[in-house]
Structure formats: structure tokens, C-alpha cells
């Protein structure tokens, strides 16, 4: 209730402040820019400690805004995380998950014919109710058949591709991925939009930048509120950068791609300032999942101190860089320790527009406005899914693993390693290990690398008192009760509410 009250107060403040800014006419809600990177790791920005300090614009964005060091995606893979962002719902709710075996992920390669269900209500569709014009630039990845086209799901404009820049493929048996402008296919990767696999040269980030700048200028001239979803993919292997950036980074080709993205973000923010709309524009920067360590070091990024990377539900696969920027609204130079989720961008954006989330379905995202504008911290869990399996849950500083698994022994022996150089006995397992009866618990504040599981206390069944079994810090993980289950948070297919999980969470 406190969070709801805070959001209500904020909506009133938003109307009053926007009315004061407007020279004439009705108050206009703020513009919304969501900058979603592809496979960029938590440790890739200077502000997060990357030693080469090659992201001056993003570091400045953080200095002028708010940093979220505890921000998570909804899945450690591209498609499910993007579906979660645009629906505000866990992948297991919105359909982007697999069920064939434990702990698999969902994605949409060229051969997959499915996509985002018509029953899902995406963010741009809802923002239309507040008069927003919406554009997606870059990677869609929620289905490539006509019925899954972004313009069928609320976007007014699109420049980009339904999938990632894999390839090149055989143009007859397996054609290259198309690039679209709205409904028209304007070319294909490696053909009309070349990517040199030998040198890494491609001009795509510059094209995406110009698409963003053009859209912003047009909407500002028309005085319409806009939603821009800038989903560039230069940091997804095979990484690429334009010629002026190639060979300029200490981190190789991947660093070149990061430097060009950083430069582009700087140009977007400067454009907002030059057009006089920075104070009426909310900008949020994050990534769809952790760095793909399987491609590192030449084609992948850094997850900082965290364990493993993309495709795993360890911190390296799920914790993302995150920066909020809104001059004159979000206090500069702040760090919020709020547990945040990519799904929160859905709910936060609706709150900014003065809209309520749909009431006919479960929404998993929360509004981050109380955290960003008032410094409030909300009590909430973070759920770590792979496929339809709940692998882990975080509450505060504690994380409980119900399953552990990196990838199969067969893949590992072929050189496919999601955790290179990070073997933790009994944790980074190559078989799917179940821990539902006694979860593996880590204190992320003291052990962010998930290397030292805590030994839980047991509770006396009759008295409820904690029984000391040598736990180092007094953490107690109670046995499952009738009202809930620590074995997965699901009873008869229903995800249990947060209040039930509190009963099963770690206590001190």
C-alpha cells in the first residue's frame, strides 16, 4: 500500500510540474526512452568499475542520474527478457519459455514460427491511451511472422530486424535475416546491410543512432509525447562497430562496440538537451541479460564480480547495468539499492504516462518512481527462471538456489562453457542438481560471486525456535509449511504471492 500511495502522490506531482512547464495547452506526460543493450554485462561500464574507463557518456549519465547496482533481467536470454520488458510479466506468464526438460531457455531462431501472443498487451499499445507515438529501433526478437510484427503490437514505427544478426546464411536454403522499415523489408544483414566478420566493421549502430535522432526531432516538432525503444545489438556476437571506432578500445572488438554505443547514447542525450526536452524526457539504460562469456574475451563482455554469464541464473547471467536519467526530476549522483527488474520498466512507464497497468492479468513489474524520486526502498523478491523452472529467488541480500545448472557435460566437453574459469564445486554443476528440500543460500552482500553457500539453521517443528547447526551468521531457512512451499513457489500451477514466499524466506 505504501508503494501505491507513493505512486498516487507522484502522479499528482507529475501533473502539477508538467503544467508549470507547459507554455500553453494541456499538460503533456514525459517522453520515455528505453535503451536496451544486447548481452552487455554488469561490469562493462566505467561507473561499475571497468578499469579502462571507456564509457564516458554512460558514466556521465549515471553521474547526472541514478545508478541501480541491483537491477535484474527476467531471464538470462534475449527473447524472454524482451517479452518481459514489454509486457511487465514473467516469461512463464507471457509464453516465452520452454517446457521440454528442466532449465531450458526460450528463444526465437530463424526456424521458430511462434512469437508474442495476441493476448499480451504490450507497453506501446497501452501508451497510445495517453497519446504516445512509439518507435522500436533495432532488434525485436518476439517473432518474425507477419502476425508478430511490432506494428501489430502497438508500435507506430520500426527500423530494425526481427532477429539478431546471425549468419551469413545460404541465400537459398537459409536466407539472411531481414531488416525492416515499418512493413517494408529494406534489405538483409550481410547483403544490403553488410557486416564484415573478419574485421568486425558494420555501420548499423550509426544507422540506429540516426533513426533515433530523427524520431526524437520529429516528435518534438509535432509536440507529441513519444516512446522510443532503442534495442541495438552491436555487443551480441558477432560484435561489430563502424570504422571510426574499430581498433580504438583496450578491450578489443567488443570494446569497440561498447565505445560506439557509449558515443551514441551521448549524442542522444545531447540531442534531448539541444531540443530543450531533457527535463521532459525519462531515459533508462540497461541490458537484456548478462555478458555472453562463451564469446569472451574477444566477442563478449564482463559481468564484474558475479558468477557465470548469459544463459545461467547465477548473478552474472541475470544482474544488469542500469542507469536512470531525468534532469530536474531524478536527483543527480544517486545510487539506489532498490531490487529492480526489467519488468519494472513496463509499470514505471505506465505510471509516468498516468496510466494503470491492466487489471485483467497478473503484472509482475513494480513502479520504480518511489525509489527514483523519493529514495524509497520497496520490499520485493527477484525470481530467476530458466524455461519453466524456477531456479532461484532473491530476498534482500539473500539468494536461494532451488536448482543449479550451467550446461550439459556433453556441451562442456565440446568447449561450450558458460562460466569460464569460475568452477565452484557443487554450485556450477553440469548436471541439473535439485536443492528444493534444502536450498543453496548465499549472502550476496558479502559473497556476490556465489562461492560460499551458507549453512542454514533448522527450526524445531513444535516450538518454531531456530536450532543452531553451525550457521556462520544466524541465517535460518524454515522448513516448508502448509501455506507455501520452498520447493518452487508454485502450487497446482499457480505462482504463490509474495506474502507466501516471505514465510519461506531466510530470516535473521
Protein Blocks (a to p, Z undefined) as FASTA:
>chain_A
ZZmmmmmmmmmmmmmmmmmmpmgdcdddddddddddehiafklpfknopanlpalklmmm
mmmmccdfbbcdfbfcfklmmmmmmnopafklnopacfehghiacdddfklmbdcdfkbc
cfklmmmmnopacddehjfknojbfklgfklnopabdcddfbdcedjddfklmccdddde
hjbcfbdehilmccdfknopafklmmmmmmmmmmmmmmmmnopacddddddfklpccddd
dfklgopafnljmlmmmmmmmmmmmmmmmmmmmnopmmmcccddddfbdcdfklpmklcc
cehjagciehiabfklmpccdddddehkacghiacfbdcdfklmmmmmmmmnopacdfkb
ccfbdcfklmmmnopacdddddddehjbcfbdcehjbccdfbdcfbdfklmmnopafbgh
iacehklccbdcdfklmccdddfklmmnopaccddddddfklopacdehianlpacdddd
fkbcfklopaehiacdfklmmmmmccZZ
